[in-house]
Amino acid sequence: MLSIYLIRHGETDFNKEGRIQGRIETDLNPTGIEQCKKTAQFLLENKIDFDYCYVSPQKRAIQSLEIIKNHFKHYNKNFDFFIDDNLKEIHCGR
């Protein structure tokens, strides 16, 4: 059976401030980093394994993926990922 899981990137300062980021490159803030660690732990505790994932090329999405992937490595679990331009945020203009 095919299962698909959707995971949003962790919090950024723009998210916290209620600002639209669009394609602006922003880093995860400390809360966002912690959210990604908790997400990884949830996946592991619930035995949710996956073989690969698709990720937006945006910095905050890649950072989120790296945190989750690194957490998985501590448990000798690994997965491949593919960066997909189709997953970019919409461009909201200035």
PyMOL Python script that loads the backbone (N, CA, C, O; Angstrom):
from pymol import cmd

cmd.read_pdbstr("""\
ATOM      1  N   MET A   1       0.847  -1.181   0.000  1.00  0.00           N
ATOM      2  CA  MET A   1       0.000   0.000   0.000  1.00  0.00           C
ATOM      3  C   MET A   1       0.892   1.242   0.000  1.00  0.00           C
ATOM      4  O   MET A   1       1.889   1.299   0.719  1.00  0.00           O
ATOM      5  N   LEU A   2       0.538   2.200  -0.783  1.00  0.00           N
ATOM      6  CA  LEU A   2       1.262   3.461  -0.873  1.00  0.00           C
ATOM      7  C   LEU A   2       0.726   4.437   0.172  1.00  0.00           C
ATOM      8  O   LEU A   2      -0.479   4.666   0.267  1.00  0.00           O
ATOM      9  N   SER A   3       1.630   4.996   0.939  1.00  0.00           N
ATOM     10  CA  SER A   3       1.259   6.024   1.904  1.00  0.00           C
ATOM     11  C   SER A   3       2.025   7.292   1.568  1.00  0.00           C
ATOM     12  O   SER A   3       3.207   7.246   1.230  1.00  0.00           O
ATOM     13  N   ILE A   4       1.344   8.414   1.664  1.00  0.00           N
ATOM     14  CA  ILE A   4       1.960   9.714   1.403  1.00  0.00           C
ATOM     15  C   ILE A   4       1.816  10.564   2.660  1.00  0.00           C
ATOM     16  O   ILE A   4       0.726  10.709   3.212  1.00  0.00           O
ATOM     17  N   TYR A   5       2.937  11.119   3.096  1.00  0.00           N
ATOM     18  CA  TYR A   5       2.939  11.995   4.261  1.00  0.00           C
ATOM     19  C   TYR A   5       3.374  13.382   3.820  1.00  0.00           C
ATOM     20  O   TYR A   5       4.347  13.528   3.080  1.00  0.00           O
ATOM     21  N   LEU A   6       2.666  14.380   4.265  1.00  0.00           N
ATOM     22  CA  LEU A   6       3.015  15.764   3.970  1.00  0.00           C
ATOM     23  C   LEU A   6       3.544  16.407   5.248  1.00  0.00           C
ATOM     24  O   LEU A   6       2.882  16.395   6.286  1.00  0.00           O
ATOM     25  N   ILE A   7       4.740  16.965   5.155  1.00  0.00           N
ATOM     26  CA  ILE A   7       5.358  17.609   6.308  1.00  0.00           C
ATOM     27  C   ILE A   7       5.727  19.027   5.908  1.00  0.00           C
ATOM     28  O   ILE A   7       6.432  19.242   4.922  1.00  0.00           O
ATOM     29  N   ARG A   8       5.258  19.967   6.662  1.00  0.00           N
ATOM     30  CA  ARG A   8       5.560  21.370   6.393  1.00  0.00           C
ATOM     31  C   ARG A   8       6.883  21.734   7.064  1.00  0.00           C
ATOM     32  O   ARG A   8       7.264  21.140   8.073  1.00  0.00           O
ATOM     33  N   HIS A   9       7.566  22.702   6.500  1.00  0.00           N
ATOM     34  CA  HIS A   9       8.817  23.165   7.102  1.00  0.00           C
ATOM     35  C   HIS A   9       8.557  23.722   8.491  1.00  0.00           C
ATOM     36  O   HIS A   9       7.431  24.089   8.826  1.00  0.00           O
ATOM     37  N   GLY A  10       9.608  23.780   9.294  1.00  0.00           N
ATOM     38  CA  GLY A  10       9.505  24.345  10.634  1.00  0.00           C
ATOM     39  C   GLY A  10       9.313  25.855  10.585  1.00  0.00           C
ATOM     40  O   GLY A  10       9.429  26.484   9.533  1.00  0.00           O
ATOM     41  N   GLU A  11       9.023  26.409  11.735  1.00  0.00           N
ATOM     42  CA  GLU A  11       8.731  27.837  11.842  1.00  0.00           C
ATOM     43  C   GLU A  11       9.947  28.704  11.491  1.00  0.00           C
ATOM     44  O   GLU A  11      11.088  28.375  11.814  1.00  0.00           O
ATOM     45  N   THR A  12       9.657  29.820  10.821  1.00  0.00           N
ATOM     46  CA  THR A  12      10.647  30.863  10.552  1.00  0.00           C
ATOM     47  C   THR A  12      10.182  32.125  11.277  1.00  0.00           C
ATOM     48  O   THR A  12       9.058  32.183  11.774  1.00  0.00           O
ATOM     49  N   ASP A  13      11.038  33.116  11.335  1.00  0.00           N
ATOM     50  CA  ASP A  13      10.619  34.376  11.954  1.00  0.00           C
ATOM     51  C   ASP A  13       9.471  35.015  11.183  1.00  0.00           C
ATOM     52  O   ASP A  13       8.600  35.649  11.780  1.00  0.00           O
ATOM     53  N   PHE A  14       9.462  34.854   9.860  1.00  0.00           N
ATOM     54  CA  PHE A  14       8.349  35.379   9.063  1.00  0.00           C
ATOM     55  C   PHE A  14       7.041  34.727   9.506  1.00  0.00           C
ATOM     56  O   PHE A  14       6.034  35.417   9.667  1.00  0.00           O
ATOM     57  N   ASN A  15       7.043  33.400   9.707  1.00  0.00           N
ATOM     58  CA  ASN A  15       5.836  32.709  10.175  1.00  0.00           C
ATOM     59  C   ASN A  15       5.384  33.289  11.514  1.00  0.00           C
ATOM     60  O   ASN A  15       4.206  33.587  11.714  1.00  0.00           O
ATOM     61  N   LYS A  16       6.332  33.439  12.413  1.00  0.00           N
ATOM     62  CA  LYS A  16       6.028  33.931  13.756  1.00  0.00           C
ATOM     63  C   LYS A  16       5.406  35.323  13.718  1.00  0.00           C
ATOM     64  O   LYS A  16       4.529  35.647  14.519  1.00  0.00           O
ATOM     65  N   GLU A  17       5.876  36.143  12.770  1.00  0.00           N
ATOM     66  CA  GLU A  17       5.387  37.515  12.631  1.00  0.00           C
ATOM     67  C   GLU A  17       4.131  37.605  11.765  1.00  0.00           C
ATOM     68  O   GLU A  17       3.569  38.690  11.616  1.00  0.00           O
ATOM     69  N   GLY A  18       3.683  36.497  11.197  1.00  0.00           N
ATOM     70  CA  GLY A  18       2.504  36.499  10.349  1.00  0.00           C
ATOM     71  C   GLY A  18       2.753  37.098   8.968  1.00  0.00           C
ATOM     72  O   GLY A  18       1.821  37.532   8.292  1.00  0.00           O
ATOM     73  N   ARG A  19       4.015  37.116   8.558  1.00  0.00           N
ATOM     74  CA  ARG A  19       4.382  37.684   7.255  1.00  0.00           C
ATOM     75  C   ARG A  19       4.410  36.597   6.193  1.00  0.00           C
ATOM     76  O   ARG A  19       4.768  35.453   6.474  1.00  0.00           O
ATOM     77  N   ILE A  20       4.033  36.954   4.984  1.00  0.00           N
ATOM     78  CA  ILE A  20       4.086  36.027   3.858  1.00  0.00           C
ATOM     79  C   ILE A  20       5.516  35.968   3.346  1.00  0.00           C
ATOM     80  O   ILE A  20       6.128  37.004   3.089  1.00  0.00           O
ATOM     81  N   GLN A  21       6.051  34.763   3.198  1.00  0.00           N
ATOM     82  CA  GLN A  21       7.426  34.594   2.733  1.00  0.00           C
ATOM     83  C   GLN A  21       7.520  34.423   1.230  1.00  0.00           C
ATOM     84  O   GLN A  21       8.450  34.917   0.594  1.00  0.00           O
ATOM     85  N   GLY A  22       6.534  33.708   0.660  1.00  0.00           N
ATOM     86  CA  GLY A  22       6.634  33.421  -0.763  1.00  0.00           C
ATOM     87  C   GLY A  22       7.964  32.757  -1.069  1.00  0.00           C
ATOM     88  O   GLY A  22       8.326  31.759  -0.445  1.00  0.00           O
ATOM     89  N   ARG A  23       8.682  33.304  -2.015  1.00  0.00           N
ATOM     90  CA  ARG A  23       9.969  32.717  -2.413  1.00  0.00           C
ATOM     91  C   ARG A  23      11.169  33.355  -1.730  1.00  0.00           C
ATOM     92  O   ARG A  23      12.313  33.062  -2.079  1.00  0.00           O
ATOM     93  N   ILE A  24      10.914  34.227  -0.757  1.00  0.00           N
ATOM     94  CA  ILE A  24      12.014  34.809   0.008  1.00  0.00           C
ATOM     95  C   ILE A  24      12.670  33.680   0.803  1.00  0.00           C
ATOM     96  O   ILE A  24      11.983  32.875   1.432  1.00  0.00           O
ATOM     97  N   GLU A  25      13.993  33.628   0.770  1.00  0.00           N
ATOM     98  CA  GLU A  25      14.719  32.589   1.493  1.00  0.00           C
ATOM     99  C   GLU A  25      14.885  32.984   2.955  1.00  0.00           C
ATOM    100  O   GLU A  25      15.514  33.997   3.264  1.00  0.00           O
ATOM    101  N   THR A  26      14.328  32.194   3.840  1.00  0.00           N
ATOM    102  CA  THR A  26      14.419  32.450   5.268  1.00  0.00           C
ATOM    103  C   THR A  26      14.889  31.184   5.986  1.00  0.00           C
ATOM    104  O   THR A  26      14.649  30.068   5.528  1.00  0.00           O
ATOM    105  N   ASP A  27      15.551  31.379   7.100  1.00  0.00           N
ATOM    106  CA  ASP A  27      16.034  30.264   7.914  1.00  0.00           C
ATOM    107  C   ASP A  27      14.989  29.863   8.940  1.00  0.00           C
ATOM    108  O   ASP A  27      14.112  30.649   9.300  1.00  0.00           O
ATOM    109  N   LEU A  28      15.098  28.636   9.400  1.00  0.00           N
ATOM    110  CA  LEU A  28      14.283  28.212  10.529  1.00  0.00           C
ATOM    111  C   LEU A  28      14.745  28.959  11.766  1.00  0.00           C
ATOM    112  O   LEU A  28      15.932  29.249  11.919  1.00  0.00           O
ATOM    113  N   ASN A  29      13.811  29.268  12.641  1.00  0.00           N
ATOM    114  CA  ASN A  29      14.186  29.851  13.924  1.00  0.00           C
ATOM    115  C   ASN A  29      14.320  28.708  14.939  1.00  0.00           C
ATOM    116  O   ASN A  29      14.063  27.556  14.588  1.00  0.00           O
ATOM    117  N   PRO A  30      14.714  28.993  16.182  1.00  0.00           N
ATOM    118  CA  PRO A  30      14.883  27.906  17.167  1.00  0.00           C
ATOM    119  C   PRO A  30      13.626  27.056  17.371  1.00  0.00           C
ATOM    120  O   PRO A  30      13.721  25.844  17.561  1.00  0.00           O
ATOM    121  N   THR A  31      12.458  27.685  17.331  1.00  0.00           N
ATOM    122  CA  THR A  31      11.208  26.919  17.455  1.00  0.00           C
ATOM    123  C   THR A  31      11.056  25.970  16.271  1.00  0.00           C
ATOM    124  O   THR A  31      10.668  24.814  16.446  1.00  0.00           O
ATOM    125  N   GLY A  32      11.359  26.452  15.068  1.00  0.00           N
ATOM    126  CA  GLY A  32      11.258  25.622  13.868  1.00  0.00           C
ATOM    127  C   GLY A  32      12.196  24.430  13.907  1.00  0.00           C
ATOM    128  O   GLY A  32      11.838  23.333  13.478  1.00  0.00           O
ATOM    129  N   ILE A  33      13.389  24.647  14.418  1.00  0.00           N
ATOM    130  CA  ILE A  33      14.353  23.553  14.550  1.00  0.00           C
ATOM    131  C   ILE A  33      13.809  22.499  15.509  1.00  0.00           C
ATOM    132  O   ILE A  33      13.874  21.301  15.233  1.00  0.00           O
ATOM    133  N   GLU A  34      13.276  22.953  16.627  1.00  0.00           N
ATOM    134  CA  GLU A  34      12.706  22.027  17.606  1.00  0.00           C
ATOM    135  C   GLU A  34      11.498  21.287  17.024  1.00  0.00           C
ATOM    136  O   GLU A  34      11.321  20.097  17.283  1.00  0.00           O
ATOM    137  N   GLN A  35      10.671  21.977  16.244  1.00  0.00           N
ATOM    138  CA  GLN A  35       9.519  21.328  15.607  1.00  0.00           C
ATOM    139  C   GLN A  35       9.967  20.183  14.699  1.00  0.00           C
ATOM    140  O   GLN A  35       9.341  19.123  14.675  1.00  0.00           O
ATOM    141  N   CYS A  36      11.045  20.399  13.957  1.00  0.00           N
ATOM    142  CA  CYS A  36      11.543  19.363  13.048  1.00  0.00           C
ATOM    143  C   CYS A  36      12.076  18.166  13.820  1.00  0.00           C
ATOM    144  O   CYS A  36      11.879  17.024  13.406  1.00  0.00           O
ATOM    145  N   LYS A  37      12.742  18.414  14.927  1.00  0.00           N
ATOM    146  CA  LYS A  37      13.233  17.318  15.771  1.00  0.00           C
ATOM    147  C   LYS A  37      12.060  16.513  16.329  1.00  0.00           C
ATOM    148  O   LYS A  37      12.103  15.284  16.362  1.00  0.00           O
ATOM    149  N   LYS A  38      11.017  17.212  16.767  1.00  0.00           N
ATOM    150  CA  LYS A  38       9.833  16.529  17.299  1.00  0.00           C
ATOM    151  C   LYS A  38       9.115  15.746  16.210  1.00  0.00           C
ATOM    152  O   LYS A  38       8.599  14.657  16.464  1.00  0.00           O
ATOM    153  N   THR A  39       9.077  16.291  15.001  1.00  0.00           N
ATOM    154  CA  THR A  39       8.465  15.585  13.884  1.00  0.00           C
ATOM    155  C   THR A  39       9.221  14.297  13.597  1.00  0.00           C
ATOM    156  O   THR A  39       8.612  13.244  13.411  1.00  0.00           O
ATOM    157  N   ALA A  40      10.553  14.378  13.562  1.00  0.00           N
ATOM    158  CA  ALA A  40      11.368  13.183  13.335  1.00  0.00           C
ATOM    159  C   ALA A  40      11.114  12.144  14.424  1.00  0.00           C
ATOM    160  O   ALA A  40      10.965  10.957  14.132  1.00  0.00           O
ATOM    161  N   GLN A  41      11.066  12.589  15.670  1.00  0.00           N
ATOM    162  CA  GLN A  41      10.828  11.664  16.776  1.00  0.00           C
ATOM    163  C   GLN A  41       9.450  11.025  16.660  1.00  0.00           C
ATOM    164  O   GLN A  41       9.300   9.831  16.919  1.00  0.00           O
ATOM    165  N   PHE A  42       8.450  11.799  16.278  1.00  0.00           N
ATOM    166  CA  PHE A  42       7.104  11.262  16.089  1.00  0.00           C
ATOM    167  C   PHE A  42       7.099  10.177  15.011  1.00  0.00           C
ATOM    168  O   PHE A  42       6.503   9.115  15.192  1.00  0.00           O
ATOM    169  N   LEU A  43       7.768  10.456  13.891  1.00  0.00           N
ATOM    170  CA  LEU A  43       7.833   9.481  12.804  1.00  0.00           C
ATOM    171  C   LEU A  43       8.496   8.186  13.268  1.00  0.00           C
ATOM    172  O   LEU A  43       8.026   7.090  12.962  1.00  0.00           O
ATOM    173  N   LEU A  44       9.583   8.328  14.003  1.00  0.00           N
ATOM    174  CA  LEU A  44      10.307   7.148  14.484  1.00  0.00           C
ATOM    175  C   LEU A  44       9.497   6.374  15.522  1.00  0.00           C
ATOM    176  O   LEU A  44       9.414   5.147  15.457  1.00  0.00           O
ATOM    177  N   GLU A  45       8.904   7.082  16.472  1.00  0.00           N
ATOM    178  CA  GLU A  45       8.125   6.420  17.527  1.00  0.00           C
ATOM    179  C   GLU A  45       6.918   5.684  16.966  1.00  0.00           C
ATOM    180  O   GLU A  45       6.498   4.665  17.512  1.00  0.00           O
ATOM    181  N   ASN A  46       6.367   6.193  15.889  1.00  0.00           N
ATOM    182  CA  ASN A  46       5.181   5.577  15.282  1.00  0.00           C
ATOM    183  C   ASN A  46       5.536   4.643  14.129  1.00  0.00           C
ATOM    184  O   ASN A  46       4.669   4.212  13.368  1.00  0.00           O
ATOM    185  N   LYS A  47       6.836   4.340  14.016  1.00  0.00           N
ATOM    186  CA  LYS A  47       7.340   3.398  13.017  1.00  0.00           C
ATOM    187  C   LYS A  47       6.899   3.769  11.598  1.00  0.00           C
ATOM    188  O   LYS A  47       6.542   2.911  10.790  1.00  0.00           O
ATOM    189  N   ILE A  48       6.936   5.070  11.326  1.00  0.00           N
ATOM    190  CA  ILE A  48       6.599   5.561   9.999  1.00  0.00           C
ATOM    191  C   ILE A  48       7.895   5.670   9.215  1.00  0.00           C
ATOM    192  O   ILE A  48       8.654   6.627   9.363  1.00  0.00           O
ATOM    193  N   ASP A  49       8.127   4.677   8.387  1.00  0.00           N
ATOM    194  CA  ASP A  49       9.316   4.643   7.543  1.00  0.00           C
ATOM    195  C   ASP A  49       8.937   5.059   6.136  1.00  0.00           C
ATOM    196  O   ASP A  49       7.808   4.846   5.693  1.00  0.00           O
ATOM    197  N   PHE A  50       9.875   5.643   5.453  1.00  0.00           N
ATOM    198  CA  PHE A  50       9.650   5.934   4.051  1.00  0.00           C
ATOM    199  C   PHE A  50      10.963   5.777   3.311  1.00  0.00           C
ATOM    200  O   PHE A  50      12.043   5.897   3.890  1.00  0.00           O
ATOM    201  N   ASP A  51      10.850   5.510   2.027  1.00  0.00           N
ATOM    202  CA  ASP A  51      12.022   5.234   1.206  1.00  0.00           C
ATOM    203  C   ASP A  51      12.641   6.496   0.632  1.00  0.00           C
ATOM    204  O   ASP A  51      13.856   6.578   0.453  1.00  0.00           O
ATOM    205  N   TYR A  52      11.809   7.465   0.350  1.00  0.00           N
ATOM    206  CA  TYR A  52      12.300   8.711  -0.224  1.00  0.00           C
ATOM    207  C   TYR A  52      11.289   9.810  -0.001  1.00  0.00           C
ATOM    208  O   TYR A  52      10.145   9.560   0.378  1.00  0.00           O
ATOM    209  N   CYS A  53      11.729  11.035  -0.241  1.00  0.00           N
ATOM    210  CA  CYS A  53      10.817  12.157  -0.120  1.00  0.00           C
ATOM    211  C   CYS A  53      11.147  13.205  -1.177  1.00  0.00           C
ATOM    212  O   CYS A  53      12.245  13.239  -1.732  1.00  0.00           O
ATOM    213  N   TYR A  54      10.187  14.031  -1.427  1.00  0.00           N
ATOM    214  CA  TYR A  54      10.336  15.166  -2.334  1.00  0.00           C
ATOM    215  C   TYR A  54      10.326  16.423  -1.485  1.00  0.00           C
ATOM    216  O   TYR A  54       9.556  16.535  -0.530  1.00  0.00           O
ATOM    217  N   VAL A  55      11.181  17.365  -1.838  1.00  0.00           N
ATOM    218  CA  VAL A  55      11.299  18.574  -1.026  1.00  0.00           C
ATOM    219  C   VAL A  55      11.436  19.791  -1.939  1.00  0.00           C
ATOM    220  O   VAL A  55      12.016  19.722  -3.023  1.00  0.00           O
ATOM    221  N   SER A  56      10.891  20.888  -1.473  1.00  0.00           N
ATOM    222  CA  SER A  56      11.050  22.169  -2.157  1.00  0.00           C
ATOM    223  C   SER A  56      12.526  22.570  -2.136  1.00  0.00           C
ATOM    224  O   SER A  56      13.244  22.204  -1.205  1.00  0.00           O
ATOM    225  N   PRO A  57      12.989  23.308  -3.134  1.00  0.00           N
ATOM    226  CA  PRO A  57      14.378  23.774  -3.123  1.00  0.00           C
ATOM    227  C   PRO A  57      14.608  24.951  -2.184  1.00  0.00           C
ATOM    228  O   PRO A  57      15.731  25.439  -2.064  1.00  0.00           O
ATOM    229  N   GLN A  58      13.565  25.405  -1.525  1.00  0.00           N
ATOM    230  CA  GLN A  58      13.718  26.563  -0.649  1.00  0.00           C
ATOM    231  C   GLN A  58      14.442  26.190   0.633  1.00  0.00           C
ATOM    232  O   GLN A  58      14.281  25.096   1.173  1.00  0.00           O
ATOM    233  N   LYS A  59      15.244  27.136   1.102  1.00  0.00           N
ATOM    234  CA  LYS A  59      16.148  26.916   2.227  1.00  0.00           C
ATOM    235  C   LYS A  59      15.450  26.339   3.449  1.00  0.00           C
ATOM    236  O   LYS A  59      15.951  25.391   4.053  1.00  0.00           O
ATOM    237  N   ARG A  60      14.310  26.891   3.821  1.00  0.00           N
ATOM    238  CA  ARG A  60      13.624  26.436   5.028  1.00  0.00           C
ATOM    239  C   ARG A  60      13.146  24.989   4.908  1.00  0.00           C
ATOM    240  O   ARG A  60      13.113  24.258   5.898  1.00  0.00           O
ATOM    241  N   ALA A  61      12.779  24.581   3.701  1.00  0.00           N
ATOM    242  CA  ALA A  61      12.349  23.200   3.483  1.00  0.00           C
ATOM    243  C   ALA A  61      13.546  22.253   3.539  1.00  0.00           C
ATOM    244  O   ALA A  61      13.462  21.177   4.133  1.00  0.00           O
ATOM    245  N   ILE A  62      14.655  22.650   2.923  1.00  0.00           N
ATOM    246  CA  ILE A  62      15.867  21.835   2.942  1.00  0.00           C
ATOM    247  C   ILE A  62      16.386  21.708   4.382  1.00  0.00           C
ATOM    248  O   ILE A  62      16.785  20.622   4.803  1.00  0.00           O
ATOM    249  N   GLN A  63      16.382  22.808   5.131  1.00  0.00           N
ATOM    250  CA  GLN A  63      16.823  22.755   6.530  1.00  0.00           C
ATOM    251  C   GLN A  63      15.953  21.788   7.336  1.00  0.00           C
ATOM    252  O   GLN A  63      16.465  21.007   8.139  1.00  0.00           O
ATOM    253  N   SER A  64      14.657  21.843   7.122  1.00  0.00           N
ATOM    254  CA  SER A  64      13.741  20.949   7.835  1.00  0.00           C
ATOM    255  C   SER A  64      14.053  19.489   7.500  1.00  0.00           C
ATOM    256  O   SER A  64      14.122  18.636   8.385  1.00  0.00           O
ATOM    257  N   LEU A  65      14.237  19.223   6.222  1.00  0.00           N
ATOM    258  CA  LEU A  65      14.557  17.868   5.783  1.00  0.00           C
ATOM    259  C   LEU A  65      15.864  17.383   6.404  1.00  0.00           C
ATOM    260  O   LEU A  65      15.945  16.246   6.870  1.00  0.00           O
ATOM    261  N   GLU A  66      16.883  18.234   6.412  1.00  0.00           N
ATOM    262  CA  GLU A  66      18.184  17.831   6.957  1.00  0.00           C
ATOM    263  C   GLU A  66      18.096  17.474   8.435  1.00  0.00           C
ATOM    264  O   GLU A  66      18.740  16.527   8.887  1.00  0.00           O
ATOM    265  N   ILE A  67      17.311  18.220   9.182  1.00  0.00           N
ATOM    266  CA  ILE A  67      17.141  17.925  10.608  1.00  0.00           C
ATOM    267  C   ILE A  67      16.476  16.563  10.786  1.00  0.00           C
ATOM    268  O   ILE A  67      16.920  15.752  11.598  1.00  0.00           O
ATOM    269  N   ILE A  68      15.423  16.317  10.033  1.00  0.00           N
ATOM    270  CA  ILE A  68      14.720  15.036  10.124  1.00  0.00           C
ATOM    271  C   ILE A  68      15.629  13.896   9.675  1.00  0.00           C
ATOM    272  O   ILE A  68      15.703  12.856  10.330  1.00  0.00           O
ATOM    273  N   LYS A  69      16.313  14.098   8.568  1.00  0.00           N
ATOM    274  CA  LYS A  69      17.206  13.065   8.026  1.00  0.00           C
ATOM    275  C   LYS A  69      18.326  12.744   9.017  1.00  0.00           C
ATOM    276  O   LYS A  69      18.649  11.573   9.216  1.00  0.00           O
ATOM    277  N   ASN A  70      18.920  13.757   9.635  1.00  0.00           N
ATOM    278  CA  ASN A  70      19.980  13.535  10.616  1.00  0.00           C
ATOM    279  C   ASN A  70      19.467  12.779  11.838  1.00  0.00           C
ATOM    280  O   ASN A  70      20.166  11.928  12.387  1.00  0.00           O
ATOM    281  N   HIS A  71      18.253  13.092  12.257  1.00  0.00           N
ATOM    282  CA  HIS A  71      17.662  12.390  13.394  1.00  0.00           C
ATOM    283  C   HIS A  71      17.468  10.913  13.052  1.00  0.00           C
ATOM    284  O   HIS A  71      17.707  10.042  13.889  1.00  0.00           O
ATOM    285  N   PHE A  72      17.039  10.635  11.831  1.00  0.00           N
ATOM    286  CA  PHE A  72      16.841   9.259  11.388  1.00  0.00           C
ATOM    287  C   PHE A  72      18.164   8.494  11.366  1.00  0.00           C
ATOM    288  O   PHE A  72      18.204   7.309  11.697  1.00  0.00           O
ATOM    289  N   LYS A  73      19.247   9.171  10.974  1.00  0.00           N
ATOM    290  CA  LYS A  73      20.553   8.511  10.893  1.00  0.00           C
ATOM    291  C   LYS A  73      21.004   7.985  12.251  1.00  0.00           C
ATOM    292  O   LYS A  73      21.696   6.969  12.323  1.00  0.00           O
ATOM    293  N   HIS A  74      20.620   8.665  13.321  1.00  0.00           N
ATOM    294  CA  HIS A  74      20.982   8.206  14.666  1.00  0.00           C
ATOM    295  C   HIS A  74      20.365   6.847  14.982  1.00  0.00           C
ATOM    296  O   HIS A  74      20.832   6.140  15.875  1.00  0.00           O
ATOM    297  N   TYR A  75      19.318   6.486  14.249  1.00  0.00           N
ATOM    298  CA  TYR A  75      18.628   5.209  14.454  1.00  0.00           C
ATOM    299  C   TYR A  75      18.887   4.254  13.291  1.00  0.00           C
ATOM    300  O   TYR A  75      18.135   3.306  13.067  1.00  0.00           O
ATOM    301  N   ASN A  76      19.971   4.526  12.556  1.00  0.00           N
ATOM    302  CA  ASN A  76      20.368   3.704  11.405  1.00  0.00           C
ATOM    303  C   ASN A  76      19.266   3.572  10.359  1.00  0.00           C
ATOM    304  O   ASN A  76      19.116   2.530   9.720  1.00  0.00           O
ATOM    305  N   LYS A  77      18.510   4.634  10.201  1.00  0.00           N
ATOM    306  CA  LYS A  77      17.483   4.665   9.157  1.00  0.00           C
ATOM    307  C   LYS A  77      17.877   5.746   8.166  1.00  0.00           C
ATOM    308  O   LYS A  77      18.428   6.782   8.539  1.00  0.00           O
ATOM    309  N   ASN A  78      17.591   5.494   6.919  1.00  0.00           N
ATOM    310  CA  ASN A  78      17.990   6.439   5.885  1.00  0.00           C
ATOM    311  C   ASN A  78      16.932   6.465   4.789  1.00  0.00           C
ATOM    312  O   ASN A  78      16.169   5.513   4.624  1.00  0.00           O
ATOM    313  N   PHE A  79      16.897   7.551   4.054  1.00  0.00           N
ATOM    314  CA  PHE A  79      16.000   7.649   2.905  1.00  0.00           C
ATOM    315  C   PHE A  79      16.602   8.629   1.905  1.00  0.00           C
ATOM    316  O   PHE A  79      17.377   9.515   2.263  1.00  0.00           O
ATOM    317  N   ASP A  80      16.231   8.447   0.661  1.00  0.00           N
ATOM    318  CA  ASP A  80      16.673   9.343  -0.396  1.00  0.00           C
ATOM    319  C   ASP A  80      15.690  10.506  -0.506  1.00  0.00           C
ATOM    320  O   ASP A  80      14.527  10.393  -0.121  1.00  0.00           O
ATOM    321  N   PHE A  81      16.179  11.618  -1.035  1.00  0.00           N
ATOM    322  CA  PHE A  81      15.270  12.740  -1.269  1.00  0.00           C
ATOM    323  C   PHE A  81      15.556  13.361  -2.624  1.00  0.00           C
ATOM    324  O   PHE A  81      16.662  13.275  -3.157  1.00  0.00           O
ATOM    325  N   PHE A  82      14.531  13.983  -3.156  1.00  0.00           N
ATOM    326  CA  PHE A  82      14.600  14.625  -4.456  1.00  0.00           C
ATOM    327  C   PHE A  82      14.117  16.063  -4.319  1.00  0.00           C
ATOM    328  O   PHE A  82      13.030  16.313  -3.798  1.00  0.00           O
ATOM    329  N   ILE A  83      14.921  16.995  -4.783  1.00  0.00           N
ATOM    330  CA  ILE A  83      14.521  18.402  -4.765  1.00  0.00           C
ATOM    331  C   ILE A  83      13.655  18.646  -5.995  1.00  0.00           C
ATOM    332  O   ILE A  83      14.062  18.352  -7.119  1.00  0.00           O
ATOM    333  N   ASP A  84      12.464  19.181  -5.777  1.00  0.00           N
ATOM    334  CA  ASP A  84      11.491  19.360  -6.846  1.00  0.00           C
ATOM    335  C   ASP A  84      11.058  20.825  -6.926  1.00  0.00           C
ATOM    336  O   ASP A  84      10.418  21.337  -6.008  1.00  0.00           O
ATOM    337  N   ASP A  85      11.406  21.492  -8.017  1.00  0.00           N
ATOM    338  CA  ASP A  85      11.031  22.895  -8.216  1.00  0.00           C
ATOM    339  C   ASP A  85       9.525  23.122  -8.203  1.00  0.00           C
ATOM    340  O   ASP A  85       9.069  24.232  -7.925  1.00  0.00           O
ATOM    341  N   ASN A  86       8.751  22.089  -8.500  1.00  0.00           N
ATOM    342  CA  ASN A  86       7.296  22.222  -8.492  1.00  0.00           C
ATOM    343  C   ASN A  86       6.738  22.451  -7.087  1.00  0.00           C
ATOM    344  O   ASN A  86       5.565  22.793  -6.937  1.00  0.00           O
ATOM    345  N   LEU A  87       7.556  22.267  -6.074  1.00  0.00           N
ATOM    346  CA  LEU A  87       7.101  22.449  -4.699  1.00  0.00           C
ATOM    347  C   LEU A  87       7.453  23.817  -4.128  1.00  0.00           C
ATOM    348  O   LEU A  87       7.246  24.063  -2.940  1.00  0.00           O
ATOM    349  N   LYS A  88       7.985  24.711  -4.964  1.00  0.00           N
ATOM    350  CA  LYS A  88       8.297  26.073  -4.509  1.00  0.00           C
ATOM    351  C   LYS A  88       7.024  26.808  -4.119  1.00  0.00           C
ATOM    352  O   LYS A  88       5.945  26.540  -4.648  1.00  0.00           O
ATOM    353  N   GLU A  89       7.172  27.738  -3.186  1.00  0.00           N
ATOM    354  CA  GLU A  89       6.057  28.626  -2.834  1.00  0.00           C
ATOM    355  C   GLU A  89       5.723  29.510  -4.041  1.00  0.00           C
ATOM    356  O   GLU A  89       6.540  29.693  -4.943  1.00  0.00           O
ATOM    357  N   ILE A  90       4.521  30.043  -4.033  1.00  0.00           N
ATOM    358  CA  ILE A  90       4.162  30.979  -5.092  1.00  0.00           C
ATOM    359  C   ILE A  90       4.954  32.275  -4.893  1.00  0.00           C
ATOM    360  O   ILE A  90       5.347  32.607  -3.775  1.00  0.00           O
ATOM    361  N   HIS A  91       5.178  32.983  -5.966  1.00  0.00           N
ATOM    362  CA  HIS A  91       5.883  34.258  -5.901  1.00  0.00           C
ATOM    363  C   HIS A  91       4.844  35.343  -5.713  1.00  0.00           C
ATOM    364  O   HIS A  91       4.010  35.575  -6.589  1.00  0.00           O
ATOM    365  N   CYS A  92       4.894  36.003  -4.578  1.00  0.00           N
ATOM    366  CA  CYS A  92       3.878  36.998  -4.243  1.00  0.00           C
ATOM    367  C   CYS A  92       4.262  38.410  -4.688  1.00  0.00           C
ATOM    368  O   CYS A  92       3.492  39.349  -4.483  1.00  0.00           O
ATOM    369  N   GLY A  93       5.432  38.570  -5.289  1.00  0.00           N
ATOM    370  CA  GLY A  93       5.872  39.907  -5.674  1.00  0.00           C
ATOM    371  C   GLY A  93       6.369  40.676  -4.474  1.00  0.00           C
ATOM    372  O   GLY A  93       6.484  40.139  -3.373  1.00  0.00           O
ATOM    373  N   ARG A  94       6.664  41.948  -4.704  1.00  0.00           N
ATOM    374  CA  ARG A  94       7.159  42.766  -3.597  1.00  0.00           C
ATOM    375  C   ARG A  94       6.054  43.040  -2.619  1.00  0.00           C
ATOM    376  O   ARG A  94       6.273  43.715  -1.614  1.00  0.00           O
TER     377      ARG A  94
END
""", "prot")
cmd.dss("prot")
cmd.show_as("cartoon", "prot")
cmd.util.cbc("prot")
cmd.orient("prot")
